[in-house]
Amino acid sequence: MKTVAVVGAGVIGLSWARLFVEHGLTVRITDPRADLAEVVPDGVQIASTVAEAVRDADFVQENGPENLEFKKTLFAELVREAPQHALLLSSSSAIPSTAFTEGIDGSRVLIGHPFNPPHVIPLVEVVPGQQTSEESVTRAVEFYRSLGRTPVVERKEIPGFVGNRLQAALSREAAYLVEQGVVTPADLDAVVTNSLGLRWATVGPFLGAHLGGGPGGYRHLATHIGKSMRGLELGTPSQDPERLIEAVEDAYGSSTYSALAETRDRKQLAVLTALEEN
Ligand SMILES: NC(=O)c1ccc[n+]([C@@H]2O[C@H](COP(=O)([O-])OP(=O)(O)OC[C@H]3O[C@@H](n4cnc5c(N)ncnc54)[C@H](O)[C@@H]3O)[C@@H](O)[C@H]2O)c1
């Protein structure tokens, strides 16, 4: 893999482009946005059309709008325009690739779903569709690994895949707790960063629970504290997010996006370095 095409240069596409170029790959990016030249990372080439971006690509990472019709049209074009050997990956957060490869050759199309920002966060969920070949899965996994990412292959398509389904469960209760006036958005964030976030950077929910049970392990936890946890009735937030949007803007709106993003990246990189050293 030497040449990568990045289609869509929003939040995710720009971050992928940065990761690819930092690993010495030739990167061509395309996006109709008027300010594209001002936002592309140094060393990334701009292509004026999708066809031009993918013409000699070995790997395509798609990051356009999260919209089924958009992805159907775009992937039909990618299958037509990219070289036969090129892998075609979508960053989609929730749409399985089987849904947008109906009627086209989907053997080299699959999901490569990152967590924002992909130049920092290691996970890539690799999700084959019904037509995806095993060879495409293996090549995608090898490619992401060569970039220092941690690909996890998921063997059954489900909307939202694994990471976003887990995130949605937590986000739903977080929204409910803020709407009910139990905590402010900043206090809820403090609860997470000072407990679950720290824990989950080192042990996942299952190993965490196994340790939470002491020497009796997961069996002890499941049959002891687990009983009261299973009995908790979780809330359902309102369908109108407006009050929540205002509360989050009150908490963080006075800082710029770039200042908040820089602090996040610096702290997350420090955590990754600490994990590598331990
Ligand atoms: N934001 C996240 O946290 C996140 C995380 C993981 C995956 N994703 C997924 O990544 C994809 C992109 O999300 P985003 O948050 O970067 O969105 P975004 O709105 O920031 O960027 C989308 C970009 O696609 C561009 N675009 C529109 N039509 C295009 C075309 N024909 N050709 C090329 N580019 C075109 C837009 O101009 C825009 O810059 C989505 O599928 C999303 O689900 C997002």
The ligand as an SDF file (V2000), in Angstrom:
LIG
                    3D

 44 48  0  0  0  0  0  0  0  0999 V2000
  -17.3020   12.6320   13.5550 N   0  0  0  0  0  0  0  0  0  0  0  0
  -17.0590   11.4730   14.1330 C   0  0  0  0  0  0  0  0  0  0  0  0
  -16.8370   11.3970   15.3630 O   0  0  0  0  0  0  0  0  0  0  0  0
  -16.9900   10.2010   13.3270 C   0  0  0  0  0  0  0  0  0  0  0  0
  -16.2870    9.1070   13.8850 C   0  0  0  0  0  0  0  0  0  0  0  0
  -16.1480    7.9490   13.1220 C   0  0  0  0  0  0  0  0  0  0  0  0
  -16.7300    7.8500   11.8700 C   0  0  0  0  0  0  0  0  0  0  0  0
  -17.4230    8.9300   11.3550 N   0  0  0  0  0  0  0  0  0  0  0  0
  -17.9960    8.7640    9.9980 C   0  0  0  0  0  0  0  0  0  0  0  0
  -17.1230    9.3980    9.0810 O   0  0  0  0  0  0  0  0  0  0  0  0
  -17.8840    9.9390    7.9980 C   0  0  0  0  0  0  0  0  0  0  0  0
  -17.5980   11.4360    7.9140 C   0  0  0  0  0  0  0  0  0  0  0  0
  -18.0030   12.0500    9.1380 O   0  0  0  0  0  0  0  0  0  0  0  0
  -17.4590   13.4850    9.5680 P   0  0  0  0  0  0  0  0  0  0  0  0
  -17.7950   13.6180   11.0160 O   0  0  0  0  0  0  0  0  0  0  0  0
  -16.0540   13.6570    9.1190 O   0  0  0  0  0  0  0  0  0  0  0  0
  -18.4460   14.4310    8.7260 O   0  0  0  0  0  0  0  0  0  0  0  0
  -18.1760   15.9190    8.2010 P   0  0  0  0  0  0  0  0  0  0  0  0
  -19.5230   16.5010    7.9720 O   0  0  0  0  0  0  0  0  0  0  0  0
  -17.2160   16.6260    9.0940 O   0  0  0  0  0  0  0  0  0  0  0  0
  -17.4530   15.6680    6.7890 O   0  0  0  0  0  0  0  0  0  0  0  0
  -18.0910   15.1460    5.6500 C   0  0  0  0  0  0  0  0  0  0  0  0
  -17.3820   15.7620    4.4460 C   0  0  0  0  0  0  0  0  0  0  0  0
  -17.8350   15.1040    3.2530 O   0  0  0  0  0  0  0  0  0  0  0  0
  -17.7710   16.0900    2.2390 C   0  0  0  0  0  0  0  0  0  0  0  0
  -18.4910   15.6770    1.0430 N   0  0  0  0  0  0  0  0  0  0  0  0
  -19.7870   15.8730    0.7050 C   0  0  0  0  0  0  0  0  0  0  0  0
  -20.0140   15.3840   -0.5370 N   0  0  0  0  0  0  0  0  0  0  0  0
  -18.8450   14.8620   -0.9880 C   0  0  0  0  0  0  0  0  0  0  0  0
  -18.4340   14.2220   -2.2000 C   0  0  0  0  0  0  0  0  0  0  0  0
  -19.2990   14.0020   -3.2050 N   0  0  0  0  0  0  0  0  0  0  0  0
  -17.1420   13.8390   -2.3390 N   0  0  0  0  0  0  0  0  0  0  0  0
  -16.2480   14.0520   -1.3400 C   0  0  0  0  0  0  0  0  0  0  0  0
  -16.5880   14.6560   -0.1640 N   0  0  0  0  0  0  0  0  0  0  0  0
  -17.8630   15.0430    0.0080 C   0  0  0  0  0  0  0  0  0  0  0  0
  -18.3250   17.3500    2.9130 C   0  0  0  0  0  0  0  0  0  0  0  0
  -18.0040   18.5190    2.1910 O   0  0  0  0  0  0  0  0  0  0  0  0
  -17.6570   17.2690    4.2800 C   0  0  0  0  0  0  0  0  0  0  0  0
  -16.4360   17.9930    4.3160 O   0  0  0  0  0  0  0  0  0  0  0  0
  -19.3520    9.6030    8.2750 C   0  0  0  0  0  0  0  0  0  0  0  0
  -19.7280    8.4370    7.5860 O   0  0  0  0  0  0  0  0  0  0  0  0
  -19.3520    9.3790    9.7870 C   0  0  0  0  0  0  0  0  0  0  0  0
  -20.3710    8.5140   10.2030 O   0  0  0  0  0  0  0  0  0  0  0  0
  -17.5440   10.1040   12.0450 C   0  0  0  0  0  0  0  0  0  0  0  0
  1  2  1  0
  2  3  2  0
  2  4  1  0
  4  5  1  0
  4 44  2  0
  5  6  2  0
  6  7  1  0
  7  8  2  0
  8  9  1  0
  8 44  1  0
  9 10  1  0
  9 42  1  0
 10 11  1  0
 11 12  1  0
 11 40  1  0
 12 13  1  0
 13 14  1  0
 14 15  2  0
 14 16  1  0
 14 17  1  0
 17 18  1  0
 18 19  2  0
 18 20  1  0
 18 21  1  0
 21 22  1  0
 22 23  1  0
 23 24  1  0
 23 38  1  0
 24 25  1  0
 25 26  1  0
 25 36  1  0
 26 27  1  0
 26 35  1  0
 27 28  2  0
 28 29  1  0
 29 30  1  0
 29 35  2  0
 30 31  1  0
 30 32  2  0
 32 33  1  0
 33 34  2  0
 34 35  1  0
 36 37  1  0
 36 38  1  0
 38 39  1  0
 40 41  1  0
 40 42  1  0
 42 43  1  0
M  CHG  2   8   1  16  -1
M  END
$$$$
